[in-house]
């Protein structure tokens, strides 16, 4: 069974920074891609950033230049560094891990961590 756990969400003032963490735990799970999504109250979930095993990050336009996604080399952990936070960044942030266990494709999500940007 794959377990994905996010942490690091908090209340922060506009212009502040947060660093979210994603830990993926599973026997024999080879993570190919790690993605961060977010869902604000009353809105649809949207993709924020993603990174693959090869290390190529991609970002939604609304976070380019402010957020940075990373993965720990050789570990099933990742981070989302969020700088210059804005009130519109307020949302629950979810980590998604895509990979394989043996020949089986696996797509697993965490329960989310709340980020609130407010003065």
N, C-alpha and C positions, 0 to 999 in steps of 0.2 A: 504494500500500500504506500502510495506517495503522499507525503505531508509537506505542504507549503505554508510557511509562516512568515508573515510580514511584521515589522516592528519599526518604531521611530516616528510614528505620527504624533502630532502635538498641536497645541495652540501657539501660533507665532504671529508677530506683528508684520504688516506689509513691509516689504523690503528685506525681511529676514530670510534665514536659511534653515533647511532641515535635511537630514540624511536618512533615507529609508533603507531598511535591510530586508532581504528575502533569503530565507534558508530553506533549502529543499532536502528533505530526508527520505531516502528510500533505498532499499537494497538493490543493487545492480541497475539503478536508474541513471541513464546517460542523458544528461540535459543537453539538448541541441540549441535551444533558444530560450531566453528569459525575457519576458515582456512585462511592462507596467501599464496598467489601465487605471482609469479613475471614473468615478460616478458621483456627480453632484446630485443633491436632493432634487427630485423632480425631473432629472435629465437622464439621457441614455448614457450607458457606459461608453467611454472612448479610449482609444489607444494613445498612450503618452509617449512611450519609448520602448525600443526593443534592441536586443543584442544577441548575436549568434555565437556559436563555438569559435568561429573564425574571428570574432571580436569586432565586427562591423556594426556600429550603432546607428539606429535610425530614430528620428524624433518627429513628433507632430509639430506643425508650424508654430503652434501657440506656446511651445516651450523651448524652441531652438534658441540657443545662446544663454539660456537660464538654467536648464537642467542637464545633468550628465549621468548616463547609465554606465555601469561597469559590472564585471564579473570577476570574482577571485579565481586566479589561475589554478586549475586542477581541483577546484572546489565547487560544490553545488550551492554557492552563495552569490548574491549580487546586491548591488546598491543603486539607489537613485539619489543623487545629490541635487537638491533643489535650492536655487539661489534666487534672489530678487523676487520673492513670493508675492503674489497679488491676491486680493480677495477672491477673484474668480478661480484661483487654484484650489479653493476650498472644496474638498470632496473626500470620499473614501477611496483610497489607493489600493489596488489589487495587484499581486504578483501572479503571473502565469508562467508555468514551466512546461516546455514541450520537449519531448525526447523519446527514448525507447527503453523498454525493459525486455531484453532479449530481442525477439522479432516484433514485439508489439509496440505500436505507437501509443504514447501516453500524453495526455493534455490535462494538467492539474492546476487548480487555482487555490489561492489562499483565501482566508476569511476577510482580509482587508484591514487597513489601518487608517484612522481618521486624521486628516490634515485640515486644520482650520486656520485661516489667515484673516485676522481681524485686529483692529486697534481697540 
